[in-house]
Amino acid sequence: MNRIKRMAIFSFILLLILNIVGCNTIVNRINRIISREKKNDLGTESQQSEKYINPEIQVSEVNVTLYFKHYLVDHLVPEKRTAQKGKQPIEYVVVEELLKGPMQVDRVAIMPPDVKVLDVTRKGDTVFVNLSEEFTKDIDITVLPGMDKLPEEQMPYTLARMKQLSIYSIVNSLTELDGVNRVKILVNNRSLTYDEIGADLIASELPNVDINAPIMAIARKKGVILSPDDAVREVFTALNEGPDWNRVDAFLARVNSDGSERPSIEELQKTYLAYVSALEFQDGFIEGEEIKPDGEAFVTVTYAIKYANGKKESRENDIFRVVNEEGIWKVRLPGFFENVD
């Protein structure tokens, strides 16, 4: 009997233990399920939080250098500008800012009307610029200063020159960026020929290039940018053509070396015409150019001054100081405006 009681008590204790263990297992399972659900909820909240943190496109400021035509002469001059950059690459920003036109004085836009930028991409050291169909049209030269009365016979070359400058305004602006060496221009996703795009002058400068061939990627061209010796040449040429005092004024520095304002162009005109009848110079009258690290330049010139009293004075290896005023090279006041005897 005692044995039967002991067996019954043992069985009861065993069942009790099994019940307790089973309940704990269920509880543990429930706790694990709840824990996983909480983690999933937290993960979802975290993802949603990351997704909606600052959904606005981040806009930053970038410094770019753009090239526009000088308002009087057929050269490009730089303009430094701070632009807004969003999700588009910096190359796209440069072209977009270029199409907006200049913000500084003495510069004009040099693009066919209504050109739009469709896409700009970069592969290695080459930037591909995809423009709208309007880029194949001629530049509207009637809006450019001094060209409203252009002789008909000069029209074809002038249009070709303006298209050349418009292409190099894109190329030279983009090659200001680090690592960019060439620019390939497309129109509506197509590679047009030199003739179709109006780049006849560019084709003529390249060896063994047919104007009916597709236009290649174009490298930077320094020669279309206004240089110190170009500024000196403009002053000399303008003084012998008329003189053209507006052009003389445009290429004379506004500030003297001592920081004072130079005389007005009206005062200079009176002084010059009272003592000088002409400047004599040959095609190669500019002997050399030296650009200093501080942003000034020396231009060496050989010429002769014909005075109003009949005397003539030769000037060999005369040095002209040229300074950079707001991105444009300008000549410090030459001595023949001051010391004319």
C-alpha positions as CSV (number, residue, x, y, z in Angstrom):
1,M,0.0,0.0,0.0
2,N,2.8,2.3,0.9
3,R,4.4,1.4,-2.4
4,I,1.2,2.4,-4.3
5,K,1.0,5.8,-2.4
6,R,4.6,6.5,-3.2
7,M,4.1,5.8,-6.9
8,A,1.0,8.1,-6.9
9,I,2.9,10.9,-5.2
10,F,5.8,10.5,-7.6
11,S,3.5,10.6,-10.6
12,F,1.7,13.7,-9.3
13,I,5.0,15.5,-8.7
14,L,6.3,14.5,-12.2
15,L,3.1,15.8,-13.9
16,L,3.4,19.0,-11.9
17,I,7.0,19.6,-13.1
18,L,6.1,18.8,-16.7
19,N,3.2,21.3,-16.5
20,I,5.4,24.0,-15.1
21,V,8.2,23.4,-17.8
22,G,5.6,23.4,-20.5
23,C,4.1,26.7,-19.4
24,N,7.5,28.3,-19.2
25,T,8.3,27.1,-22.7
26,I,5.1,28.6,-24.1
27,V,5.7,31.8,-22.2
28,N,9.3,31.9,-23.6
29,R,8.0,31.3,-27.1
30,I,5.4,34.1,-26.6
31,N,8.1,36.4,-25.3
32,R,10.4,35.7,-28.2
33,I,7.6,36.4,-30.7
34,I,6.7,39.7,-28.9
35,S,10.4,40.6,-28.9
36,R,10.7,39.9,-32.7
37,E,7.6,42.0,-33.4
38,K,9.1,44.9,-31.3
39,K,12.4,44.7,-33.3
40,N,10.5,44.6,-36.6
41,D,8.5,47.6,-35.5
42,L,11.6,49.5,-34.4
43,G,13.4,48.6,-37.7
44,T,10.4,49.8,-39.7
45,E,10.3,53.1,-37.7
46,S,14.1,53.5,-38.1
47,Q,13.8,52.9,-41.9
48,Q,10.9,55.4,-42.1
49,S,12.8,57.9,-40.0
50,E,15.9,57.6,-42.3
51,K,13.7,57.8,-45.4
52,Y,12.0,61.0,-44.3
53,I,14.9,62.7,-42.6
54,N,15.5,65.9,-44.6
55,P,13.7,64.9,-47.9
56,E,14.6,68.2,-49.6
57,I,17.4,68.1,-52.2
58,Q,20.7,69.4,-50.7
59,V,21.8,72.6,-52.4
60,S,25.4,73.7,-52.2
61,E,27.4,76.6,-53.6
62,V,30.1,76.0,-56.2
63,N,32.6,78.4,-57.8
64,V,32.7,78.3,-61.6
65,T,34.6,80.2,-64.3
66,L,32.6,81.0,-67.5
67,Y,33.7,82.5,-70.8
68,F,31.7,85.1,-72.7
69,K,32.5,87.3,-75.6
70,H,34.0,90.7,-74.9
71,Y,31.4,93.2,-75.9
72,L,33.6,95.0,-78.4
73,V,36.1,92.5,-79.8
74,D,36.1,88.9,-81.0
75,H,37.7,87.4,-77.9
76,L,36.4,85.5,-74.9
77,V,36.9,86.9,-71.4
78,P,36.3,85.0,-68.1
79,E,33.7,85.6,-65.5
80,K,33.9,84.0,-62.0
81,R,30.6,83.2,-60.5
82,T,29.1,81.4,-57.5
83,A,26.3,79.1,-58.6
84,Q,23.8,76.8,-56.9
85,K,24.3,73.1,-57.3
86,G,21.6,70.5,-56.5
87,K,21.5,66.9,-57.7
88,Q,22.9,67.8,-61.1
89,P,26.7,67.3,-61.7
90,I,29.0,70.3,-61.7
91,E,29.4,69.9,-65.5
92,Y,25.7,70.4,-66.0
93,V,25.8,73.5,-63.7
94,V,28.5,75.1,-65.8
95,V,26.6,74.8,-69.1
96,E,23.3,75.9,-67.5
97,E,25.0,79.0,-66.0
98,L,26.6,79.7,-69.3
99,L,23.3,79.8,-71.1
100,K,22.0,82.3,-68.5
101,G,24.4,84.8,-69.9
102,P,26.9,87.2,-68.2
103,M,26.4,89.0,-65.0
104,Q,29.4,91.3,-65.2
105,V,29.8,94.3,-67.5
106,D,31.8,94.3,-70.8
107,R,30.6,90.8,-71.7
108,V,27.9,89.5,-74.0
109,A,26.2,86.1,-74.4
110,I,27.4,84.3,-77.6
111,M,24.7,81.6,-78.2
112,P,22.0,81.1,-80.8
113,P,18.6,82.1,-79.4
114,D,16.6,79.6,-77.2
115,V,19.3,77.0,-76.8
116,K,18.5,74.5,-74.1
117,V,20.7,72.0,-72.3
118,L,19.3,68.5,-72.5
119,D,21.9,66.5,-70.7
120,V,25.6,66.8,-69.6
121,T,27.6,63.7,-68.7
122,R,31.3,63.0,-68.1
123,K,33.3,60.0,-69.1
124,G,37.0,60.1,-68.0
125,D,38.5,63.4,-69.1
126,T,35.7,64.1,-71.7
127,V,32.4,65.9,-71.1
128,F,29.5,65.2,-73.4
129,V,27.2,68.2,-73.8
130,N,23.8,67.5,-75.3
131,L,22.0,70.6,-76.5
132,S,18.7,71.3,-78.2
133,E,18.3,71.7,-82.0
134,E,18.5,75.5,-81.7
135,F,22.3,75.3,-81.3
136,T,22.6,74.6,-85.0
137,K,21.2,78.1,-85.8
138,D,23.2,81.2,-86.4
139,I,24.1,83.7,-83.7
140,D,21.8,86.7,-83.8
141,I,24.6,89.3,-84.5
142,T,22.2,92.2,-84.6
143,V,22.1,92.2,-80.8
144,L,25.9,92.4,-80.5
145,P,27.4,95.9,-80.1
146,G,28.9,97.3,-83.3
147,M,27.5,94.7,-85.6
148,D,24.2,96.2,-86.5
149,K,25.7,97.8,-89.6
150,L,27.9,94.9,-90.7
151,P,28.6,94.9,-94.5
152,E,26.9,92.0,-96.3
153,E,30.1,90.6,-97.7
154,Q,31.5,90.2,-94.1
155,M,28.4,88.4,-92.9
156,P,29.4,84.7,-93.6
157,Y,32.8,85.0,-91.9
158,T,31.4,86.9,-88.9
159,L,28.7,84.2,-88.4
160,A,31.3,81.5,-88.6
161,R,33.5,83.4,-86.1
162,M,30.6,83.8,-83.7
163,K,29.7,80.1,-83.8
164,Q,33.4,79.3,-83.2
165,L,33.4,81.5,-80.1
166,S,30.1,80.0,-78.8
167,I,31.6,76.5,-79.0
168,Y,34.8,77.5,-77.3
169,S,32.9,79.4,-74.6
170,I,31.4,75.9,-73.7
171,V,34.7,74.1,-74.1
172,N,36.9,76.6,-72.2
173,S,34.4,76.9,-69.4
174,L,34.2,73.1,-68.9
175,T,37.9,72.6,-69.1
176,E,38.3,74.9,-66.2
177,L,37.1,72.0,-64.1
178,D,39.7,69.6,-62.7
179,G,40.4,66.6,-64.9
180,V,38.4,67.8,-67.9
181,N,40.4,68.0,-71.1
182,R,37.9,67.7,-74.0
183,V,34.3,68.4,-74.7
184,K,32.0,66.6,-77.2
185,I,29.0,68.5,-78.3
186,L,25.8,66.6,-79.3
187,V,22.5,68.0,-80.6
188,N,19.4,66.1,-79.7
189,N,21.5,63.0,-78.8
190,R,23.1,63.0,-82.2
191,S,26.7,63.7,-83.3
192,L,26.4,66.2,-86.1
193,T,29.1,67.2,-88.6
194,Y,31.2,70.3,-88.5
195,D,29.1,71.7,-91.3
196,E,25.7,70.9,-89.7
197,I,26.7,72.5,-86.4
198,G,28.4,75.5,-88.1
199,A,31.9,74.8,-86.9
200,D,33.6,75.3,-90.2
201,L,36.4,77.5,-88.7
202,I,37.2,74.8,-86.1
203,A,37.4,72.2,-88.8
204,S,39.7,74.4,-90.9
205,E,42.2,74.6,-88.0
206,L,42.5,70.9,-87.5
207,P,44.7,68.8,-89.8
208,N,43.0,66.5,-92.3
209,V,39.5,67.1,-91.0
210,D,36.6,67.2,-93.4
211,I,33.7,69.6,-92.5
212,N,31.3,66.8,-93.4
213,A,32.8,64.5,-90.8
214,P,31.2,64.1,-87.4
215,I,32.5,66.7,-85.0
216,M,35.1,65.3,-82.6
217,A,35.7,66.1,-78.9
218,I,37.3,69.5,-78.8
219,A,40.2,70.6,-76.6
220,R,40.7,73.9,-74.9
221,K,41.9,76.8,-77.1
222,K,43.9,79.5,-75.4
223,G,44.0,81.7,-78.6
224,V,40.4,82.8,-78.4
225,I,40.8,84.2,-74.9
226,L,41.8,87.9,-74.6
227,S,45.5,88.1,-73.6
228,P,47.7,91.0,-72.4
229,D,49.2,91.4,-75.9
230,D,45.7,91.4,-77.4
231,A,44.8,94.3,-75.1
232,V,47.9,96.3,-76.3
233,R,47.1,95.5,-79.9
234,E,43.5,96.7,-79.5
235,V,44.8,100.1,-78.1
236,F,47.2,100.6,-80.9
237,T,44.8,99.6,-83.6
238,A,42.0,101.7,-82.2
239,L,44.2,104.8,-82.1
240,N,45.0,104.4,-85.8
241,E,41.4,103.7,-86.8
242,G,39.6,106.9,-86.4
243,P,40.7,106.9,-83.6
244,D,38.0,104.7,-82.1
245,W,37.9,106.2,-78.6
246,N,35.3,103.8,-77.3
247,R,37.6,100.9,-77.9
248,V,40.6,102.8,-76.6
249,D,38.7,103.5,-73.4
250,A,37.6,99.8,-73.1
251,F,41.2,98.6,-73.0
252,L,42.9,101.3,-70.9
253,A,43.1,100.5,-67.2
254,R,40.8,102.6,-65.0
255,V,43.3,102.9,-62.2
256,N,46.9,104.2,-62.4
257,S,49.8,102.3,-60.7
258,D,49.7,104.7,-57.7
259,G,46.0,103.9,-57.1
260,S,44.6,107.1,-58.6
261,E,41.9,107.3,-61.3
262,R,43.2,107.8,-64.8
263,P,42.0,110.9,-66.7
264,S,38.7,110.6,-68.6
265,I,38.8,109.5,-72.2
266,E,37.8,113.0,-73.2
267,E,40.9,114.4,-71.5
268,L,43.1,111.8,-73.1
269,Q,41.6,112.5,-76.5
270,K,42.4,116.2,-76.3
271,T,46.0,115.6,-75.1
272,Y,46.7,112.9,-77.7
273,L,45.3,114.7,-80.7
274,A,47.1,117.9,-79.8
275,Y,50.6,116.3,-79.9
276,V,50.3,113.0,-81.9
277,S,49.3,112.5,-85.5
278,A,49.8,108.7,-85.7
279,L,51.5,105.6,-84.4
280,E,53.5,103.5,-86.8
281,F,53.8,99.8,-86.3
282,Q,54.2,96.6,-88.3
283,D,52.3,93.3,-88.0
284,G,54.9,91.8,-85.7
285,F,55.3,94.9,-83.6
286,I,54.6,93.0,-80.3
287,E,57.9,91.4,-79.4
288,G,56.8,89.4,-76.3
289,E,54.6,88.9,-73.4
290,E,55.3,88.0,-69.8
291,I,52.5,87.3,-67.3
292,K,53.6,87.7,-63.7
293,P,52.2,85.5,-60.8
294,D,50.7,88.6,-59.2
295,G,48.2,89.1,-62.1
296,E,50.1,91.7,-64.0
297,A,51.9,91.4,-67.3
298,F,54.6,93.1,-69.3
299,V,54.2,93.4,-73.1
300,T,57.3,94.4,-75.2
301,V,56.5,96.6,-78.2
302,T,58.4,98.2,-81.1
303,Y,56.8,101.1,-82.9
304,A,57.2,104.8,-83.8
305,I,55.4,108.0,-82.8
306,K,54.6,110.6,-85.4
307,Y,54.1,113.9,-83.7
308,A,51.9,116.7,-84.8
309,N,54.9,119.0,-85.3
310,G,56.4,116.6,-87.9
311,K,58.9,114.9,-85.7
312,K,59.2,111.1,-85.5
313,E,60.5,109.0,-82.6
314,S,61.2,105.3,-82.8
315,R,60.5,103.2,-79.7
316,E,62.2,99.8,-79.7
317,N,61.4,97.2,-77.0
318,D,59.1,99.6,-75.2
319,I,57.5,98.0,-72.2
320,F,53.8,98.3,-71.6
321,R,52.4,97.2,-68.2
322,V,49.0,95.4,-68.5
323,V,46.8,94.6,-65.5
324,N,43.8,92.4,-65.0
325,E,40.7,94.4,-64.0
326,E,37.7,92.2,-63.2
327,G,38.9,89.4,-65.4
328,I,39.8,91.6,-68.5
329,W,43.4,92.6,-69.4
330,K,43.8,96.4,-69.7
331,V,46.8,98.6,-70.5
332,R,48.2,101.0,-67.9
333,L,48.2,104.5,-69.4
334,P,51.0,104.6,-72.1
335,G,53.6,107.3,-71.9
336,F,52.6,108.9,-75.2
337,F,49.4,110.1,-73.5
338,E,51.4,112.0,-70.9
339,N,54.9,112.8,-72.2
340,V,54.2,114.1,-75.7
341,D,56.6,116.9,-76.7
